Amino acid sequence: MSCRFSLLNFICRFFWLKKDDKVSLPSDQEILDEARNEIVYAYNILSNIDDPDMLDWAIFNLRAAEEKYNFILRRIKRNTYES
């Protein structure tokens, strides 16, 4: 799965910018949508596992995606209430 907002992508864009170019960071909603897509992707992997040896990895991957989504959501809520 390709992540549009990966750190590597951001770093590459940063180093190839010209002096007057502006860097646009993704909005909170875009980051949250990307995290939601990672959950869907992880769930699809878990649903299609044929190899029992991959089951632990698929469960770990799904839990990690869910925790990432929850973390981002908490951060957005905290920033909204503080503003």
C-alpha positions as CSV (number, residue, x, y, z in Angstrom):
1,M,0.0,0.0,0.0
2,S,1.4,3.4,-0.9
3,C,1.1,6.1,1.6
4,R,0.7,9.6,0.0
5,F,1.9,11.3,3.1
6,S,4.9,9.1,4.0
7,L,7.9,10.6,5.7
8,L,10.1,9.6,2.7
9,N,7.8,11.3,0.3
10,F,7.7,14.5,2.4
11,I,11.5,14.5,2.7
12,C,12.0,14.0,-1.0
13,R,9.6,16.9,-1.8
14,F,11.4,19.1,0.8
15,F,14.8,18.6,-0.7
16,W,13.7,19.3,-4.3
17,L,11.9,22.5,-3.5
18,K,13.1,25.7,-4.9
19,K,13.6,28.7,-2.6
20,D,10.2,30.2,-3.3
21,D,8.2,27.0,-3.4
22,K,5.8,26.4,-0.5
23,V,5.3,23.1,1.3
24,S,1.7,22.1,1.9
25,L,1.2,19.7,4.8
26,P,-1.8,17.4,4.7
27,S,-4.8,18.5,6.7
28,D,-6.0,16.7,9.8
29,Q,-8.9,15.2,7.8
30,E,-6.5,13.9,5.1
31,I,-4.3,12.3,7.7
32,L,-7.3,10.7,9.4
33,D,-8.7,9.5,6.1
34,E,-5.3,7.9,5.3
35,A,-5.3,6.1,8.7
36,R,-8.9,4.9,8.1
37,N,-7.7,3.5,4.7
38,E,-4.9,1.7,6.5
39,I,-7.5,0.0,8.8
40,V,-9.5,-1.1,5.8
41,Y,-6.4,-2.4,4.0
42,A,-5.3,-4.3,7.2
43,Y,-8.8,-5.8,7.6
44,N,-8.8,-6.9,4.0
45,I,-5.5,-8.6,4.5
46,L,-6.8,-10.3,7.7
47,S,-9.9,-11.5,5.9
48,N,-7.9,-13.1,3.0
49,I,-5.2,-14.8,5.0
50,D,-4.6,-18.4,3.7
51,D,-1.4,-19.1,5.6
52,P,-1.9,-19.7,9.4
53,D,1.7,-18.5,10.0
54,M,0.7,-15.0,8.7
55,L,-2.3,-14.7,11.0
56,D,-0.4,-13.2,13.9
57,W,1.2,-10.6,11.6
58,A,-2.2,-9.7,10.1
59,I,-3.8,-9.2,13.6
60,F,-0.8,-7.1,14.7
61,N,-1.1,-5.1,11.5
62,L,-4.8,-4.4,12.1
63,R,-4.3,-3.5,15.8
64,A,-1.5,-1.1,14.8
65,A,-3.6,0.6,12.2
66,E,-6.5,1.0,14.7
67,E,-4.1,2.4,17.3
68,K,-2.7,4.9,14.8
69,Y,-6.2,6.0,13.9
70,N,-7.2,6.4,17.5
71,F,-4.0,8.4,18.3
72,I,-4.7,10.8,15.3
73,L,-8.3,11.2,16.4
74,R,-7.4,12.0,20.0
75,R,-4.8,14.5,18.7
76,I,-7.3,16.2,16.5
77,K,-9.9,16.4,19.3
78,R,-7.3,17.8,21.7
79,N,-6.2,20.4,19.2
80,T,-9.9,21.3,18.5
81,Y,-10.7,21.8,22.2
82,E,-7.6,23.8,22.9
83,S,-8.2,26.2,20.1
